[in-house]
Amino acid sequence: MTDDRRAQLLEEVVTGARLPDDPEVRALMVRDPEWAAELAELVAMQRVLDATGESEAATLRQAAATPLPSPPRPTSRRWLWLAAAAAAAALALAFLLRRGAEDDPGATVLGPAVELLEPRGDVTAYGTFRWRGSLPPGGWFEVRVFAEPAGRPPVARSQTRLREASWQPDAAEQAGLPQRIRWQVTTFDAGGAAVERASAEAQLR
């Protein structure tokens, strides 16, 4: 599936044009966990914006029902447009910030610190990747390993939702790791939104 098609499906689900349980969407979520996590995060943000919009609409309805010395309609209409524009800008900014963090292996998402323990610096073998950090209720860890100098896509990544603060690459993944790496741990909440991210470098000596 092309990147354009992935982006189109993402937009259709977020805007409500396509349901999350659509067969094509479900199939892509199984094949591409990264796309599924991005979809979950955008849907969660959209729900927050929808709830905010409903609250603002209720406020406007209450204001319209209250007698005022002058007709409130022009002011209310202007406020509604401003609120809609602010909500759209917030969604766009959050999306761009997340995509920027995904494109930069060293980026950090706001949240409590995740401390990466090993491997770090010069090592004789990469072995088991270990870190220190806590999970939100229903959350999980994800590990990605990039070649250094920073490159994409990752040369290895955890294939399951990790509940413990460690990850052991299999033999094939270990054999494919380059001389110098940057590895990254991301913490997701139950809704699939990234809440913490940290990275560290290591190299074989």
N, C-alpha and C positions, 0 to 999 in steps of 0.2 A: 504494500500500500504506500502511495506517495505521501510526502510531507504535506502537500496541498490538501489531499483527501483527509489526513489526520486533523489538520486545522479546521477543515470544513465540518467534520463530525463534531469537533470540540465546540464550535460556535453553535451548531444546531441544537446540541443538548443543553448548553448553557442558556440559550434564548428560548428553549421550550419547543422548538420546531421538531425535535426528535426526542423520544423518551429514553431514559437511561437503560431500560430493559430491552431496547431494540436489538435484534439479533446481531446486526453489524457492529453496534457499539459494544455489546457484551463480548463478542469475539475479539475485538481490538483490545479491550481491557485485559483479556487473558493473555494475548500475545505480547502486549507492551505495557508492563507495570508502570513505567515512567509516565506514559500517556494517561493511564488510569489515575495515577496520583495527581497529575496536573488537572484532570477533569474534576476530581473530588474537591480539590482546593478551590477551583473557580466556582463550582456549584455552591460550596459553603459560603463564599464571599457574596454570591448572588442572593442567597437566602438572607444574609445580613442586610444587604441593600434593599431587598424586597420588604423586610420587616421595618426598616427605617422609613421607606416610602409610605407604608401603610400608616405608621405613626404620624408622619407629617400630614397625610391626607385627613386623618381623624382630627388633627389640630385645625386644619383649614375648614373642615365642616363645622366644627364648634365655633370658630370665629365668624363664619358666614351666618350662623344662627343667632349671634349676639348683636342686638341693635347698636349701631354706631352713628355718630353725628353725620358722617358722610359715607357714601357707598364704598365698601371695602373691596369690591371686585377687582379693580385694577391693581391694588397692592397685593392681594392674594394671588392673582395670576402671575405677577412678577416674581413673588416668592416661590411659587411652584416651579417656574422655569429655572430659577436660580438653584433650588434644591435638586432638581433633576440633573442640571449641568454639573453640580458638585458631586453627586453620586456617580455619574458617568466618569468624571475625572478621577475619582478615587478608585474605581474599578480598573480603569486603564493603567493608573500608576502602580497599583498592586500587581497587575499582570506583568507589566514591564520590569518591575523590581524582581519578581520571581524568575522571569526568563533570564534576567541579567545574572542572577545568582546561579542558575543552572549552567549558563555559559562560562562562568568563572569557577573553576574547581576550588579556588581559595576563598570564595565568598562566604559570608557569615549571615545567617538569618537571625533576626532579633529573638532572643530567648535565653534561658539559663545556659550556662557554659557546659559544653561537653568536653571533657579532658581526654585527649588521645594519649594512650600509654605506650603501646608498642605495635609495630616497629617504628622507631624514630632514629634519625641520624644514620651513622654507619652501622651496618648489621652484617652478620655472616649469612643469615637466611631470613626470609620474611616471616615464615611460620604463621602463628596465630595472631590475628589483629585484635587488640584489646583496647578498651577505653573505659572511662568512668562517666556515668550520667544516668539520670532517672527518666522513666517513661511517663507520659500522661496516661490517664485511664484509657485503656483500649488502644494505646499507641504502639509504635514499633520503630526499630532502627533499620536503616539501610546503609550499606557500605559500597562505595565506589572507589576504584583504583585507576588513576590516570598516569600516563607516561609523562616524565619530566624531560625537557621543558614542557609546560602545560599543554596538553593536547586533548582532543575529543575525537571520537567517543571514548568512554572508559574502556580500559583493557580488561577489566574484571569487575564484577559486582555481585553482591549477595542476591540470590534468586528467590529467597523466601523472606517473609517478615520476621525480623529478628527480635526476640523478646529478651535475650541476654546480651550483655555488653562484651561480646566477643564474636569473632567470625573466622572460620578456618577454610581457606580456599581449597578446592580439591586439587588433585595432582596435576591435572591438565592446566588449571588456572595458575598454579604455582609456577609451572614450567613456562608459561607465557608472560610472566611478569618481567618487565625490563630492568636494566641495571639501576635506574633511578626512578622513583615513583613519588606521587603525591596521592595520599589516600584520604578519603572524606567520609565522615559519618553524619547522617541526617536523621533527626528525630521527627516522626510524624505523629499527629494526634489521631484520634479515632476516626475523624472525618477525612483523613488523608492529606491534611494541610501540613506543610513543613514548618516546624516551630523552632528547631535548633539545627545548626550545622557548624562543624569544625573540620579542619584539615591539618595534615602534618606531612613532612617529607621524610623519606628514608632512601638509603642506597646501599647496594651490596659492595662490600670491600674485598 
